[in-house]
Amino acid sequence: VCAREVGDHLSVEIKMSRRDGEVNAPIDTRVDVKSGQTVILNASGPLAKSKGKVMKRQTYLVLTPTLAK
């Protein structure tokens, strides 16, 4: 997670990878938030397969950035 101040808000960039069996699922996103605002991002990635069945795991990232002065 990388955040930088842009005017009256923060530009937050999230780069992560989630492993589903043998596959790495990259998740890259950017969101603009104001200081103290909470953002909930769905970081679940693509559907995973297990023995012919499609499974969906829910993974969330909760951010509450605060500008330090």
N, C-alpha and C positions, 0 to 999 in steps of 0.2 A: 504494500500500500504506500503510495506516494501522494502527498498533498502539497499544493502551493496556493498562495493567496493571490486572488485575481479580483481586484476591486473590493466589493463588500462581501464576497463569498470565497469559498475554497474549491479548487478544482482537484478532485480526488481520483487518482488512477489506481485501479486494482488489476494486478496481473498474478494469476495463480494457475496451478495445474492440479487436476483431480485425477487420481488413478482409479480406473474401472477395470479390474482384472488385468489384462495385458495391455490396455490402452490408456495413454495419458490424454486427458481431455483439458486443453487449455481454455481458460476463462479470462478474457480481457475486457474490461469495461471502464468507462469514465463517467463520473457524475459530478455535478456542481451542487454544493450545499452551503448554507449559511452556518456560521459558527454556532454550535450548540444544537443544531438541527439533527435529528436522528434519521438515518437512511437504512432501510432493510433491503439487501440485495439477494436475489435468488442465485446461488452459485452451484446449482445442482448439475449443470452440464447435460450432456446427452443421455439418453436411456441406456441402461446397462442390461446385458443379456446374461442369463444364468440357466444352463441346461434347457435351452429352448424357450424359456419364459422371459418376458420383458419385465424388468424390475425398475422402479423409480425410487431413488433415495432423495430426500429433500435436505439440502444443505443451504443454510442462510448465513450471510455475513452482516452483522449489525455494526454500523459506524456512527459515532457521535463526535465529530471533530470539534476542537476548541482552539481558537487562536490564542496563543500565549503572547502577552505584551511585556 
